[in-house]
Amino acid sequence: MSVKYVPVTWNRNKLIYDLVLIAGVVLYIYVYLMVAPAFQAVTRPPDGAILRMQAFGSCAFVMLSVILCIGPLARLDRRFLPLLYNRRHFGVLTCAVAFVHASYVLGWYFAFSPVDPYVAMLSSNTSFGQVQGFPFEALGIAALLILLILAVTSHDFWLAFLTPTVWKAIHMSIYLCYALVVMHVALGYLQSAENPVFAVVVGASVLTVSGLHFAASRIPARAEPERLEEGGTGWVVAGDVADIAEKRGITFDVPGGERVAIFKYDGKLSALTNACAHQNGPLGEGKIIAGCVTCPWHGFQFDPASGRAPAPFTDKIATYRLKLDGSRILLDPRPNPPGTHVDPVTIPDELAKVT
Amino acid sequence: MAVANDKQREPFFVGYFNKIPAPLVPFLAIACGMFVAGMGLLSFSLATTANDPGDGRFVWNRVEMTGIITTEPYPVLYAPDAETGEPTAFLLSGQGKRGPGVGRTLEDGMAVLAGGVLLKRGSIDMIQLAGGERGVKPANGGTGTPPEGFAPPEPVSLGRWRLTGEICDGKCYQGAMRPGRGLAHKACASLCLIGEIPTVFVSTGNVEGEEFFLLADKDGKAAPDAIYDLLALTVSLEGEVERRGNLLVFKADFDTAELL
């Protein structure tokens, strides 16, 4: 969290994260350009520019695949969450690597001609009506444009300026980008690759990315809420005090589709919307730190009773009313306006001792 | 029913704190190590299994040849072999993605002194002509007289064939780019052909031991615009094959083209 916008708020974790990223990319490029050529079974080596466009292009593809695996991995195993925290750095670096790939393509395949390279790039292959020979370059250009937009808008300034809903919608286009890149590769280089290794890598990427997303979509299994029978008040049973560990939360889907996070802390219970104001992160998987609900994605914090970020921050989220029926937690599913203070429910001593 | 968070007791990471929870450190160290090592291994695997681009290459010494130009389907220089005196074909190109006739007039039967650099691949060479008169000028001191008793070979028909292979631009395939074929190179090949670089056909089989053909339409003229949709793909074509000295010309009927 930062109260003012700076390019990057560096800390030790971010430095380590970025150093690991850069080490991976530098190793990839170094091996491709400097080590592997000595082991290639070729009559004469490929052109340096073509070797570089292959190196940076395949590197960007691998990076994009890894990026898309981080989200579901973090859902399946929370130990991956630290990799999610600075994922936008990964995305910006991927965009830079893809841009280098495109620059080599532009400066080699589309150079040496009387036709302007940019015009040539858009006009030299117009076989849009066929699958074989389709202008796969257009797919790559579209993917690169998406990466550029995502990289440019990755900063929190744009998140606040565009609103989280719009920002998130824009950044979901990373999946369109990935689909375009897969098609770019499948209709291009893969068609001419004589060795199956590249096809295996592309296939493994698609299977892994889609498989992990499918697996992550299967958790958690949610049950229909149990409505309280008496009085038709609309209150619903949201769980049991014993379900919640101290300073942790549970999530609960209220009728209508909203998800609520209920936290237990200092002998009290409070309920907030599960969606963080920052990037809709799952607050219910967060933790109470320094008296505040702390989002597991980027550490944004909110007072559990009021849903307000601690000063000087001004973010607000919706709160919910709770009451206890024995050890059962009852929730009024109607959200309060963001930032509305709701007195926490005090857990009776006998229940507090049980938990 | 609420979803009980069964991960409530796991270590909790907050990125803006400098300290990573101790139980996470070994896991993250292994994950980071696997990422870096995986990048290296993937890179090696992909780079060492890339296609062989062949032996095409520039030979960066200026050469000069005196011979006679034929212009159909594309300009070819026939010069006497240094040892046998037999006519030897040299494909011609200009600088970059420009054909040999760009910026100059090449007429059928012209006797010229051609100069430039060689592109070598297989049994047929190409000359990338230098600009202006350093590239082409009338033979024998500007008189335009051909070498005594020398003439381009007469075409000999080798019959009708159906050939399977790839349509390429003659210059990149000869070694101006390595690899100079394949779908990744399609747009570049299109630009070369737009620039009037000769079109060639590289067959998967051979005719009289040759897999490399200068590609013409069925009337022996330059290949039609229809080739742009066939370029860099595996394609099957039927037509007459003609021998012109050491060069084979495939006079393809593009109505018979099939994408494979």
Boltz contact constraints between the chains, C-beta under 6 A:
constraints:
  - contact:
      token1: [A, 11]
      token2: [B, 18]
      max_distance: 6.0
  - contact:
      token1: [A, 12]
      token2: [B, 18]
      max_distance: 6.0
  - contact:
      token1: [A, 13]
      token2: [B, 15]
      max_distance: 6.0
  - contact:
      token1: [A, 20]
      token2: [B, 32]
      max_distance: 6.0
  - contact:
      token1: [A, 23]
      token2: [B, 36]
      max_distance: 6.0
  - contact:
      token1: [A, 24]
      token2: [B, 35]
      max_distance: 6.0
  - contact:
      token1: [A, 24]
      token2: [B, 36]
      max_distance: 6.0
  - contact:
      token1: [A, 24]
      token2: [B, 39]
      max_distance: 6.0
  - contact:
      token1: [A, 27]
      token2: [B, 36]
      max_distance: 6.0
  - contact:
      token1: [A, 27]
      token2: [B, 39]
      max_distance: 6.0
  - contact:
      token1: [A, 27]
      token2: [B, 40]
      max_distance: 6.0
  - contact:
      token1: [A, 28]
      token2: [B, 39]
      max_distance: 6.0
  - contact:
      token1: [A, 28]
      token2: [B, 43]
      max_distance: 6.0
  - contact:
      token1: [A, 31]
      token2: [B, 40]
      max_distance: 6.0
  - contact:
      token1: [A, 31]
      token2: [B, 43]
      max_distance: 6.0
  - contact:
      token1: [A, 31]
      token2: [B, 44]
      max_distance: 6.0
  - contact:
      token1: [A, 32]
      token2: [B, 43]
      max_distance: 6.0
  - contact:
      token1: [A, 32]
      token2: [B, 47]
      max_distance: 6.0
  - contact:
      token1: [A, 36]
      token2: [B, 44]
      max_distance: 6.0
  - contact:
      token1: [A, 36]
      token2: [B, 47]
      max_distance: 6.0
  - contact:
      token1: [A, 36]
      token2: [B, 48]
      max_distance: 6.0
  - contact:
      token1: [A, 39]
      token2: [B, 48]
      max_distance: 6.0
  - contact:
      token1: [A, 40]
      token2: [B, 48]
      max_distance: 6.0
  - contact:
      token1: [A, 42]
      token2: [B, 52]
      max_distance: 6.0
  - contact:
      token1: [A, 43]
      token2: [B, 52]
      max_distance: 6.0
  - contact:
      token1: [A, 43]
      token2: [B, 54]
      max_distance: 6.0
  - contact:
      token1: [A, 43]
      token2: [B, 55]
      max_distance: 6.0
  - contact:
      token1: [A, 44]
      token2: [B, 55]
      max_distance: 6.0
  - contact:
      token1: [A, 46]
      token2: [B, 53]
      max_distance: 6.0
  - contact:
      token1: [A, 46]
      token2: [B, 178]
      max_distance: 6.0
  - contact:
      token1: [A, 47]
      token2: [B, 177]
      max_distance: 6.0
  - contact:
      token1: [A, 47]
      token2: [B, 178]
      max_distance: 6.0
  - contact:
      token1: [A, 58]
      token2: [B, 46]
      max_distance: 6.0
  - contact:
      token1: [A, 62]
      token2: [B, 42]
      max_distance: 6.0
  - contact:
      token1: [A, 78]
      token2: [B, 7]
      max_distance: 6.0
  - contact:
      token1: [A, 78]
      token2: [B, 10]
      max_distance: 6.0
  - contact:
      token1: [A, 79]
      token2: [B, 24]
      max_distance: 6.0
  - contact:
      token1: [A, 79]
      token2: [B, 27]
      max_distance: 6.0
  - contact:
      token1: [A, 81]
      token2: [B, 13]
      max_distance: 6.0
  - contact:
      token1: [A, 82]
      token2: [B, 13]
      max_distance: 6.0
  - contact:
      token1: [A, 82]
      token2: [B, 28]
      max_distance: 6.0
  - contact:
      token1: [A, 85]
      token2: [B, 15]
      max_distance: 6.0
  - contact:
      token1: [A, 109]
      token2: [B, 187]
      max_distance: 6.0
  - contact:
      token1: [A, 109]
      token2: [B, 188]
      max_distance: 6.0
  - contact:
      token1: [A, 112]
      token2: [B, 96]
      max_distance: 6.0
  - contact:
      token1: [A, 112]
      token2: [B, 97]
      max_distance: 6.0
  - contact:
      token1: [A, 113]
      token2: [B, 97]
      max_distance: 6.0
  - contact:
      token1: [A, 113]
      token2: [B, 191]
      max_distance: 6.0
  - contact:
      token1: [A, 113]
      token2: [B, 195]
      max_distance: 6.0
  - contact:
      token1: [A, 120]
      token2: [B, 191]
      max_distance: 6.0
  - contact:
      token1: [A, 124]
      token2: [B, 187]
      max_distance: 6.0
  - contact:
      token1: [A, 124]
      token2: [B, 190]
      max_distance: 6.0
  - contact:
      token1: [A, 124]
      token2: [B, 191]
      max_distance: 6.0
  - contact:
      token1: [A, 125]
      token2: [B, 186]
      max_distance: 6.0
  - contact:
      token1: [A, 125]
      token2: [B, 187]
      max_distance: 6.0
  - contact:
      token1: [A, 125]
      token2: [B, 190]
      max_distance: 6.0
  - contact:
      token1: [A, 127]
      token2: [B, 229]
      max_distance: 6.0
  - contact:
      token1: [A, 132]
      token2: [B, 233]
      max_distance: 6.0
  - contact:
      token1: [A, 132]
      token2: [B, 259]
      max_distance: 6.0
  - contact:
      token1: [A, 133]
      token2: [B, 233]
      max_distance: 6.0
  - contact:
      token1: [A, 137]
      token2: [B, 187]
      max_distance: 6.0
  - contact:
      token1: [A, 188]
      token2: [B, 183]
      max_distance: 6.0
  - contact:
      token1: [A, 188]
      token2: [B, 184]
      max_distance: 6.0
  - contact:
      token1: [A, 189]
      token2: [B, 184]
      max_distance: 6.0
  - contact:
      token1: [A, 191]
      token2: [B, 183]
      max_distance: 6.0
  - contact:
      token1: [A, 192]
      token2: [B, 182]
      max_distance: 6.0
  - contact:
      token1: [A, 192]
      token2: [B, 183]
      max_distance: 6.0
  - contact:
      token1: [A, 194]
      token2: [B, 51]
      max_distance: 6.0
  - contact:
      token1: [A, 195]
      token2: [B, 49]
      max_distance: 6.0
  - contact:
      token1: [A, 197]
      token2: [B, 45]
      max_distance: 6.0
  - contact:
      token1: [A, 197]
      token2: [B, 49]
      max_distance: 6.0
  - contact:
      token1: [A, 220]
      token2: [B, 3]
      max_distance: 6.0
  - contact:
      token1: [A, 223]
      token2: [B, 1]
      max_distance: 6.0
  - contact:
      token1: [A, 238]
      token2: [B, 2]
      max_distance: 6.0
  - contact:
      token1: [A, 239]
      token2: [B, 2]
      max_distance: 6.0
  - contact:
      token1: [A, 243]
      token2: [B, 4]
      max_distance: 6.0
  - contact:
      token1: [A, 245]
      token2: [B, 8]
      max_distance: 6.0
  - contact:
      token1: [A, 245]
      token2: [B, 9]
      max_distance: 6.0
  - contact:
      token1: [A, 248]
      token2: [B, 8]
      max_distance: 6.0
  - contact:
      token1: [A, 250]
      token2: [B, 2]
      max_distance: 6.0
  - contact:
      token1: [A, 250]
      token2: [B, 4]
      max_distance: 6.0
  - contact:
      token1: [A, 250]
      token2: [B, 5]
      max_distance: 6.0
  - contact:
      token1: [A, 251]
      token2: [B, 3]
      max_distance: 6.0
  - contact:
      token1: [A, 252]
      token2: [B, 2]
      max_distance: 6.0
  - contact:
      token1: [A, 287]
      token2: [B, 12]
      max_distance: 6.0
  - contact:
      token1: [A, 299]
      token2: [B, 14]
      max_distance: 6.0
  - contact:
      token1: [A, 299]
      token2: [B, 15]
      max_distance: 6.0
  - contact:
      token1: [A, 299]
      token2: [B, 16]
      max_distance: 6.0
